[in-house]
Amino acid sequence: MSTAMVEQIRDRLAAALAPTELEVLDEGHKHAGHANAGKGHFHVRIVSDAFAGVLPIKRHRMVYAALDGLMDQGIHALSIDARAPDA
């Protein structure tokens, strides 16, 4: 499932934010012993012109908006590094 979820995350972010760089990592292995250990933990590094002049909190909201629905269907935790190309 995690490979499919990585692809879903990647596809949604690509469609919504047209990133120039996009990396989606499954980090479930880092959460042994935690709730939902081994599944649903992801890291996103995204660079997009859509983030130019936008505060970091709004960038995160834009990412969450693009992933609407997935947050309740397979994403337990998400860390986000969202930047504009010039940052």
Protein Blocks (a to p, Z undefined) as FASTA:
>chain_A
ZZmmmmmmmmmmmmmnopabdcdddfklmmghiahihihiacdddddfklgopafklmmm
mmmmmmgojlmnopabdcdddddfkZZ
